């Protein structure tokens, strides 16, 4: 992937941390939307 080389060839740890943060945020948002839809169905 081109952006990996471009972003941080010297800082792989920082890149990994950034990717993990994005993935965690995405999963959290997905879970929130699931719970919201469940709450609406229950109501």
C-alpha positions as CSV (number, residue, x, y, z in Angstrom):
1,X,0.0,0.0,0.0
2,X,1.4,3.3,-1.1
3,X,0.2,5.3,1.9
4,X,2.2,3.1,4.4
5,X,5.5,4.0,2.7
6,X,4.5,7.6,2.4
7,X,3.1,8.2,5.9
8,X,5.8,6.8,8.2
9,X,8.6,4.5,6.9
10,X,10.6,5.4,10.0
11,X,7.8,5.1,12.5
12,X,6.0,1.8,12.1
13,X,4.9,1.7,15.7
14,X,3.1,5.1,15.4
15,X,1.4,3.9,12.2
16,X,0.2,0.7,13.8
17,X,-1.1,2.7,16.8
18,X,-3.0,5.0,14.4
19,X,-4.5,2.1,12.4
20,X,-5.6,0.4,15.7
21,X,-7.2,3.6,16.9
22,X,-9.1,3.9,13.7
23,X,-10.3,0.3,13.7
24,X,-11.3,0.6,17.4
25,X,-13.3,3.8,16.7
26,X,-15.0,2.1,13.7
27,X,-15.9,-1.0,15.7
28,X,-17.2,1.2,18.6
29,X,-19.4,3.2,16.1
30,X,-20.7,0.0,14.6
31,X,-21.7,-1.3,18.0
32,X,-23.4,2.0,18.9
33,X,-25.5,1.9,15.8
34,X,-26.5,-1.8,16.5
35,X,-27.5,-0.9,20.1
36,X,-29.5,2.1,18.9
37,X,-31.4,0.0,16.3
38,X,-32.1,-2.6,19.0
39,X,-33.4,0.0,21.4
40,X,-35.7,1.4,18.8
41,X,-37.1,-2.1,18.1
42,X,-37.7,-2.7,21.8
43,X,-39.5,0.6,22.2
